[in-house]
Amino acid sequence: MYSKSPVSIKPGSGVDISIDPSPTWSSPLKALVYDTAEKRLILSQTSPPIPPSSVNKSIHLSYIVRDGHAVRRFGCSAIISGFENNYRLSSGIRVQTFIVDITHLPKEISLRKGFRVRPPRDGGISLAIGKREYPVLDISLTGIKFIQRFSDPPFKMAETLECTLTVDGKSYPHLAVQVVRLSKTAASLHVAALFLKMDKALQPALSKKILMLEREELSRDI
């Protein structure tokens, strides 16, 4: 698809989408590539859906390329060019889609920086705020998302919290985070927070842990 690029995004590929402006801690949206034409991609609508008012907005796409047992992630910038509510697939089914035009050729990006992993319950990562422990939904080098029960005192947007993060049995107290997103589910509140100040010893430990969890996660998908 791209004569100057080592890889191409092919129909059937899955992509992660971040809409600008969007810090690296935010949750990427998922989409499927339906069709390609030069630097134009036809993508499935996301959930939650990207609204039509997003035309001309800048986005970032990333996707996984597997070559044997090697796994690499590539990323590129693009703009949203339009939407189509009645796109006909080869099967004859009509679906909602949106169109993006790639503005820069894909480049290999680090799997570690900003890559968000979902640690299992026994994955060696735990979070405490005050005397309460909170289940971790996902974590990256830039932020964390955790579950808060409705019965707990609610956090507020932009509130700064002092946490203790434990990685493989070692605790790192006085970790400052800022609440950047609150989303309700039927049973709980999901809280996304951005790391403001990280202990120098925590960053390499967390980086190593995320890489390990990431490799485990990717190995399950191969």
N, C-alpha and C positions, 0 to 999 in steps of 0.2 A: 504493500500500500504506500509506503514511503521509501523512495529510493535512497534517501540519506539516513534512514533510521535502521538500526539493527533488528528491530522487531516491528510487528504491526498488530493493531487491534483487529481481531477477526470476529465476524458474526458468531454469536453464541458465547462470546467472552463476557465475564462479569466485570463490572467496574465500580469503584468507590468514587463518590462525588462529594466535593466540598465546595460550597458556594461562598464567594468572596463578598464582603469581608467575613472571614471565618477563622478564628484561632485554631491552632493545631489540636486543641483538646476536644473540639466539637465532634459529634458523632457523624461519620460520613453516611451519605445516602447510597443505597444499592440500586444498580440498574443492570439490564442485560442489553448487549449490543445486538440489534436486529439487522442492521445493514450498514455498509460503509461505502463512501464514494469520495475518493481523493482524501481531503482532510475533513470531510463531513461524516458524522456518525448519527444514525437513527437509534435512539435508546428507548427502552421501556420506561414508562412513567414510574416514579419512585413511590415509596410509602414511608412517611406522608408525602403526598404529591407536591412537586414543584409547581407553583402557580404561574399562570400566563404572564403575570406582571414581571416575571424574571427575565423576559426577553432582553438580550444585550448585556446581561450580567456576566461577570467573569466567574469561571469555575475552575477547579482543579480535578483532573481525573487521575486515578492510579489503578493499576491492575497487576495481577500476578502472571508471570511467564514461567512455565516449567519446561526444562530441557533435561530429560532423563530424571535423575534424582536431584538436580540442581533447581533451586527456586529463587527467582529474582523478582523484584518489584520495580515497575516503571511508572513514571508520572509525567503529565504534561498539562499545560494550561489551555483553556478553551473558552468560548463564549456560547451562551444559549441563543440560538438563532430563531427558534419558533417551536410551535406545538402543533400536533395533529391528533384529532380525536377519533379518526376513522381509518387508521393505517392498516392496510391489508397485508397479512403475512402470507408466506408461500402455501400454508395450510388452508388459506381462505378465511381464517379468523381475522376479525378486525379489532384493533386494540388502540389504546391511547399511547402516544409516543411524544418525545420531544427531540429536537434537532440541535446538535452542537457542532461548532466549527473549531477545529484545533488550531491554535495560534502559534504554538511552538512544538517542535518535534519531541517525541517522548525521550526521556533520559532515565537511566537507571538511578533509583533513589535508595537511600538507606532503609533497610527494613526495621532498623532500631529506632531512629528518631521519629517521635510522634506516632509510632505504631502502637495501636491500642489492643491489648490482649484481655481475654476474659479468664481470670484465674479460677480454677476449680476450687471447691470448698477446702480441699486439702492441698492447695497449690502453694502454700508457704507465704501468703500475703494477707495481712489483716490490718484493719484500721480502727483506731479508737479516738473518740472525741470526748474529753472529760473522762467519765467513768463508764461510758457506754461504748460498746463495740458495734460496728456497722458492717454488714456484708458488702464486699467489694464486687461491683458489676464488671468494671473494666478499669484498666490503668495504663498510662503511658509515661514517658519521661516528662511530660508537660502537665499532666492532670490526672484526675481520678473521678470515677462515678461510683456512687454507693447508694444503698437502700436505707431509707429512713421510715420507720413505722409511723402511722398516723397518730399513735398514742404518745410519741416523743414530742418534746417542744420543737416546733417547726423552725427551720432555718429560713433566712431571708436572702433575697437576691442581693449580690454585692457584699454580703456579710463575710468578714474575715474570721476564720476558725483556726484554732491551734490544735493540731492532731498529733497522734503518735502512729507512725507506720512501722509495722513489723515485717521484716523480710527474712524468711528462713530462720526464724527464732531470734533474730537480733532486732531490738527496738530502736527506732530513731524518733525521739520526742521533739517537741517544739517545731513541728513542721507547719508552716503557715500556708493556708490555702484560702482561696476566695470563691464563694459560690457564684457560679456563672449561668446555671440553668437549673430549673426545677420543673419536673414533669410528673403528673399524677398517673398512677395506674389504679386498678380496682382495689388493690390491697395495700399499696404503699406509695411512697414518694421517692422518685429517683432524683438524686442530687449530683450535679456535675460541678466539679471544683477545679480551679487552676492553681498549680503550685506557684507560690509567690517567692518563697525562700526555702532552699533545700540545703541540708547539711552536706558538706563536701564529701563525707564518707558515704552518704546515702546514694548519691548519683551513680557511682560505678556499681554499687551493689544492686540498685534497681535496674540499671541498664543490663547487667549480666542476667538478672532474673527474668526480665522481659524477653531477652533474646532466647533464653531457654524455653520459656512458655510459648513463645512464638514458633520456635522450631517444632515443639510438640504439637501445636495447633496445626501448622502447615503439613506436618507428616501425616496427620489424620485425614487431610484433604487430598493427599496424593493418591 
